[in-house]
């Protein structure tokens, strides 16, 4: 059967229509798939290698300055070496057991060599806290001259000496040492607590009041400062002035004598009256009272 020209045209139109329909369906399906992929949650799994670890010794509890470190006071943690600076950090717990804390160390803090002192076989030894070329010197003080009851180990004080002039004609008061660290106080150990044995002796001998009134304070000084302190104790009286924890400034002073104190006059506090005073109205029931602030 011979196809007519009109049949060929009809078959061509049908073929084009089918191709167009398939293209439209394919495009629609592609768009829906792309839209679904854009809305779907993408979970990314990153595979990394196991990091290299090293041991670090940390404090298991709060350690006070001067306290002896026992094996139960520390623990070992494994931390990654990448991105962590471990210079000066204690990695072997056996190397610090029996040594003393030179600074307060808090629970969870990494143990650093600079914060740990020498071995201390006796917890009452102050020399385990001393740096090279430093000396511990004890001075007798009273509650009036030595701030007893206010001072704590690791506080810093200024030492004031009151003495006679070389010609013996006047009394002089002068600050001879500044920013001196307190190592220990009287019968208390470095944690500020009375030892059990000393507490029993004080209770038996009724020395509690004597302990408050008179005691000994150990100061952390170098050789030159120790010489000045020894001379001040022999030629006159010494007093301690407590410093603030953040105050490290050294102040130049020539001291004072009796004549300077006699010539000094007390200045009244400066007070400038307010030109415009504030008025406050106080309402109580149906009464209104005006009060002028000073």
C-alpha positions as CSV (number, residue, x, y, z in Angstrom):
1,X,0.0,0.0,0.0
2,X,1.4,3.2,-1.0
3,X,1.5,6.0,1.6
4,X,0.1,9.2,0.6
5,X,1.8,12.5,1.3
6,X,-0.8,13.5,3.9
7,X,-0.1,10.3,5.8
8,X,3.6,11.0,6.0
9,X,2.9,14.5,7.3
10,X,0.5,13.0,9.9
11,X,3.1,10.4,11.0
12,X,5.8,13.1,11.3
13,X,3.6,15.3,13.5
14,X,2.8,12.3,15.7
15,X,6.5,11.5,16.1
16,X,7.4,15.1,16.9
17,X,4.6,15.2,19.5
18,X,5.8,12.0,21.2
19,X,9.4,13.3,21.3
20,X,8.2,16.6,22.7
21,X,6.1,14.8,25.3
22,X,9.0,12.6,26.4
23,X,11.2,15.7,26.7
24,X,8.6,17.5,28.9
25,X,8.2,14.5,31.2
26,X,11.9,14.1,31.5
27,X,12.4,17.7,32.3
28,X,9.6,17.7,34.9
29,X,11.1,14.6,36.6
30,X,14.5,16.2,36.6
31,X,13.2,19.3,38.2
32,X,11.3,17.4,40.9
33,X,14.4,15.3,41.7
34,X,16.6,18.4,41.9
35,X,14.0,20.1,44.2
36,X,13.8,17.0,46.4
37,X,17.6,16.8,46.7
38,X,17.9,20.5,47.6
39,X,15.4,20.0,50.5
40,X,16.8,16.8,51.7
41,X,19.2,16.9,54.7
42,X,22.8,16.0,53.7
43,X,24.7,14.1,56.4
44,X,28.5,14.5,56.0
45,X,30.7,12.0,57.7
46,X,34.3,13.0,58.2
47,X,36.7,10.2,58.8
48,X,39.8,11.3,60.7
49,X,42.8,9.5,62.0
50,X,43.2,8.8,65.7
51,X,45.1,11.7,67.2
52,X,48.4,11.2,69.0
53,X,48.0,11.5,72.7
54,X,50.3,12.3,75.6
55,X,49.9,12.2,79.4
56,X,49.4,15.3,81.4
57,X,49.3,15.5,85.2
58,X,46.4,17.6,86.6
59,X,45.4,18.5,90.1
60,X,42.7,16.3,91.6
61,X,41.7,18.9,94.2
62,X,42.5,22.5,95.2
63,X,46.1,22.7,96.5
64,X,47.2,25.5,98.8
65,X,50.6,27.2,98.5
66,X,53.1,25.3,100.5
67,X,51.0,22.1,100.7
68,X,52.7,18.8,100.2
69,X,51.5,16.9,97.1
70,X,50.5,13.3,97.6
71,X,49.6,10.7,95.0
72,X,45.8,11.1,95.7
73,X,46.1,14.9,95.0
74,X,46.8,14.4,91.3
75,X,45.6,12.4,88.3
76,X,46.7,11.7,84.7
77,X,44.8,12.8,81.6
78,X,45.5,11.9,78.0
79,X,45.3,14.9,75.7
80,X,46.0,15.3,72.0
81,X,49.4,16.7,71.1
82,X,48.2,18.7,68.0
83,X,47.5,22.3,68.8
84,X,48.3,22.0,72.5
85,X,51.4,23.5,74.1
86,X,52.8,21.2,76.8
87,X,56.1,22.9,77.4
88,X,56.9,22.8,81.1
89,X,53.9,20.6,81.9
90,X,54.4,17.7,84.3
91,X,53.9,14.4,82.5
92,X,55.1,11.9,85.1
93,X,53.1,11.9,88.4
94,X,56.0,10.3,90.2
95,X,58.2,13.3,89.6
96,X,56.1,15.7,91.8
97,X,54.8,13.4,94.5
98,X,56.3,14.6,97.8
99,X,57.0,18.1,96.5
100,X,55.3,21.3,97.6
101,X,53.1,23.7,95.7
102,X,54.8,27.1,95.3
103,X,51.5,28.7,94.2
104,X,47.8,27.9,94.7
105,X,46.8,25.2,92.2
106,X,43.1,24.5,91.6
107,X,41.3,21.3,90.8
108,X,41.6,20.4,87.1
109,X,44.6,22.7,86.5
110,X,47.6,21.3,84.7
111,X,50.6,20.8,86.9
112,X,53.5,23.1,85.8
113,X,57.1,22.7,86.9
114,X,57.3,26.4,87.8
115,X,54.5,26.0,90.3
116,X,56.0,23.1,92.1
117,X,58.9,23.4,94.6
118,X,61.5,21.0,95.9
119,X,60.9,17.7,97.8
120,X,59.5,18.3,101.3
121,X,60.0,15.4,103.7
122,X,58.7,17.5,106.5
123,X,55.5,19.6,105.9
124,X,56.6,22.2,108.4
125,X,59.7,23.2,106.5
126,X,59.5,26.7,105.0
127,X,62.8,26.4,103.1
128,X,61.0,24.2,100.5
129,X,59.3,27.4,99.3
130,X,62.4,29.5,98.9
131,X,63.8,30.4,95.5
132,X,67.5,30.5,94.7
133,X,69.4,33.2,96.7
134,X,66.4,33.9,98.9
135,X,66.2,33.6,102.7
136,X,63.5,33.1,105.2
137,X,63.8,35.4,108.2
138,X,61.5,35.3,111.2
139,X,60.6,38.4,113.1
140,X,58.7,38.7,116.5
141,X,55.5,40.7,116.1
142,X,52.5,41.5,118.2
143,X,48.9,41.9,117.3
144,X,49.3,45.6,117.3
145,X,52.5,45.8,115.2
146,X,52.2,42.7,113.0
147,X,48.6,42.6,111.7
148,X,48.0,39.2,113.4
149,X,44.5,38.0,112.5
150,X,44.7,39.8,109.2
151,X,47.8,38.3,107.6
152,X,47.8,35.1,105.6
153,X,50.7,33.2,104.1
154,X,51.5,34.5,100.6
155,X,50.4,38.1,101.5
156,X,52.8,40.9,100.8
157,X,53.8,43.6,103.4
158,X,55.9,46.7,103.8
159,X,58.3,46.8,106.8
160,X,58.4,50.1,108.7
161,X,61.2,50.7,111.2
162,X,61.0,53.2,114.1
163,X,64.4,54.1,115.4
164,X,66.5,56.9,117.0
165,X,68.6,59.1,114.7
166,X,72.4,58.7,114.7
167,X,72.8,61.8,117.0
168,X,70.1,60.6,119.3
169,X,68.1,63.8,119.1
170,X,65.0,62.6,117.3
171,X,62.9,59.5,116.5
172,X,62.5,58.5,112.8
173,X,59.9,56.3,111.1
174,X,60.9,55.0,107.7
175,X,59.8,52.2,105.3
176,X,62.9,50.1,104.9
177,X,61.4,47.1,102.9
178,X,58.5,47.0,100.4
179,X,56.5,44.2,98.8
180,X,57.9,41.4,101.0
181,X,56.2,38.1,100.9
182,X,54.9,36.4,104.1
183,X,56.0,32.7,104.2
184,X,54.4,31.6,107.5
185,X,52.7,33.1,110.5
186,X,53.5,32.0,114.1
187,X,52.5,28.5,115.0
188,X,50.3,28.2,111.9
189,X,51.5,26.2,109.0
190,X,51.5,27.5,105.4
191,X,47.8,26.7,104.9
192,X,46.9,29.0,107.8
193,X,45.8,26.1,110.1
194,X,47.1,25.2,113.5
195,X,48.9,21.9,113.6
196,X,47.1,19.2,115.6
197,X,50.1,18.8,117.9
198,X,50.5,22.5,118.5
199,X,46.8,22.9,119.1
200,X,46.8,20.2,121.8
201,X,49.8,21.9,123.5
202,X,48.2,25.3,123.3
203,X,45.0,23.8,124.9
204,X,46.9,22.1,127.6
205,X,49.1,25.0,128.5
206,X,46.4,27.7,127.9
207,X,48.6,29.4,125.4
208,X,45.8,30.4,123.0
209,X,45.7,34.0,124.1
210,X,49.5,34.2,124.1
211,X,49.6,32.9,120.5
212,X,47.3,35.8,119.4
213,X,49.2,38.5,121.3
214,X,52.7,37.5,120.3
215,X,53.9,35.3,117.5
216,X,56.5,35.0,114.8
217,X,56.2,35.8,111.1
218,X,58.6,34.5,108.4
219,X,59.4,36.8,105.6
220,X,60.9,36.0,102.2
221,X,63.9,38.2,101.7
222,X,67.3,38.3,100.0
223,X,70.6,38.8,101.8
224,X,70.6,42.6,101.7
225,X,67.0,42.8,102.9
226,X,67.8,40.3,105.7
227,X,70.6,42.5,106.9
228,X,68.4,45.6,107.0
229,X,65.7,43.7,108.8
230,X,68.2,42.4,111.4
231,X,69.5,45.9,112.1
232,X,66.0,47.4,112.3
233,X,65.1,44.8,115.0
234,X,68.1,45.7,117.1
235,X,68.0,49.5,116.9
236,X,64.2,50.0,117.3
237,X,60.8,48.7,116.6
238,X,59.3,47.3,113.4
239,X,55.8,47.4,112.1
240,X,54.1,45.7,109.1
241,X,51.8,47.3,106.6
242,X,49.6,45.0,104.5
243,X,49.6,45.5,100.7
244,X,46.8,44.9,98.3
245,X,47.1,41.8,96.2
246,X,47.5,43.8,93.0
247,X,49.8,46.5,94.4
248,X,53.4,46.0,93.3
249,X,54.5,49.6,93.1
250,X,57.6,50.7,95.1
251,X,57.2,54.2,96.6
252,X,60.2,56.4,97.4
253,X,60.0,57.9,100.9
254,X,62.4,59.7,103.2
255,X,60.4,58.8,106.3
256,X,59.1,61.2,109.0
257,X,60.3,62.4,112.4
258,X,58.7,64.1,115.3
259,X,59.3,67.6,114.0
260,X,57.7,66.7,110.7
261,X,54.7,65.4,112.5
262,X,54.5,68.5,114.7
263,X,54.5,70.8,111.6
264,X,52.0,68.9,109.7
265,X,48.5,70.2,109.9
266,X,45.3,68.3,109.3
267,X,43.4,69.7,106.3
268,X,39.6,69.6,106.5
269,X,37.9,67.6,103.8
270,X,36.9,69.7,100.8
271,X,33.2,70.2,100.4
272,X,31.5,72.1,97.7
273,X,27.9,72.9,98.3
274,X,25.4,72.1,95.6
275,X,24.1,75.2,93.7
276,X,20.9,73.4,92.7
277,X,19.5,71.0,95.3
278,X,17.2,68.2,94.4
279,X,13.7,68.3,95.8
280,X,11.9,65.0,96.6
281,X,8.2,64.8,97.1
282,X,7.0,62.2,99.7
283,X,3.3,61.3,99.5
284,X,1.6,59.8,102.6
285,X,-2.1,59.4,102.1
286,X,-3.5,62.8,101.2
287,X,-0.4,64.6,102.5
288,X,2.6,65.7,100.3
289,X,5.9,66.6,101.9
290,X,8.9,68.1,100.0
291,X,12.4,67.2,101.1
292,X,15.5,69.0,99.9
293,X,18.5,66.7,99.5
294,X,21.8,67.8,100.9
